[in-house]
Amino acid sequence: MRRSSASKFWEQCLSLLDDLRAKGIVITKRGKPVAKVIPIGCGCAALIGSMKGKLTIKGNLLSTDVW
């Protein structure tokens, strides 16, 4: 994954989009990530199962807690 400042992205937007890879580009502003650009059709399949073992469900998942 490449990183690009917002000003560099703005100046080189079309060429960056032409060379866009599956991992995408992280856009930074003052050194802090603010957005990620990924190609259409990428990323969704990679998300499935990517959080396995990283989340904990507490309580009843199907409950609205409204009585």
C-alpha positions as CSV (number, residue, x, y, z in Angstrom):
1,M,0.0,0.0,0.0
2,R,1.4,3.4,-1.0
3,R,0.9,6.6,0.9
4,S,0.3,10.0,-0.7
5,S,-0.2,13.4,0.7
6,A,-3.5,15.2,-0.1
7,S,-1.7,17.8,-2.2
8,K,0.3,15.2,-4.1
9,F,-2.9,13.2,-4.7
10,W,-4.7,16.3,-6.0
11,E,-1.8,17.1,-8.4
12,Q,-1.3,13.6,-9.7
13,C,-4.9,12.2,-9.3
14,L,-5.3,10.8,-12.8
15,S,-1.9,9.1,-13.0
16,L,-2.4,7.7,-9.5
17,L,-5.7,6.2,-10.5
18,D,-4.3,4.8,-13.7
19,D,-1.7,2.9,-11.6
20,L,-4.1,1.9,-8.7
21,R,-3.3,-1.5,-7.3
22,A,-5.5,-3.8,-5.3
23,K,-4.2,-2.7,-1.9
24,G,-5.1,0.9,-2.8
25,I,-3.6,4.2,-1.8
26,V,-3.8,5.8,1.6
27,I,-4.3,9.6,1.4
28,T,-2.7,11.6,4.2
29,K,-3.2,15.2,5.4
30,R,-0.4,16.7,7.5
31,G,1.0,13.2,7.9
32,K,-2.2,11.6,9.2
33,P,-4.2,9.1,7.2
34,V,-7.6,10.5,6.1
35,A,-8.8,8.3,3.3
36,K,-8.1,5.1,1.3
37,V,-8.7,4.8,-2.4
38,I,-9.2,1.2,-3.6
39,P,-10.3,-0.1,-7.1
40,I,-13.9,-1.0,-7.6
41,G,-14.3,-4.8,-7.1
42,C,-11.4,-5.1,-4.8
43,G,-11.4,-5.3,-1.0
44,C,-14.8,-6.8,-0.4
45,A,-13.7,-10.4,-0.7
46,A,-10.7,-9.7,1.4
47,L,-12.9,-8.3,4.2
48,I,-14.8,-11.6,4.6
49,G,-13.2,-13.3,7.6
50,S,-10.5,-10.7,8.0
51,M,-11.7,-9.9,11.5
52,K,-11.8,-13.5,12.7
53,G,-10.4,-13.8,16.2
54,K,-10.2,-10.0,16.6
55,L,-13.7,-9.3,17.8
56,T,-15.6,-10.3,21.0
57,I,-19.4,-10.3,21.1
58,K,-20.7,-9.4,24.6
59,G,-24.3,-10.0,25.4
60,N,-27.1,-11.2,23.1
61,L,-26.3,-10.3,19.6
62,L,-29.9,-10.5,18.5
63,S,-31.4,-8.5,21.3
64,T,-32.4,-4.8,21.0
65,D,-32.3,-4.3,24.8
66,V,-35.7,-2.7,24.5
67,W,-38.3,-4.1,27.0
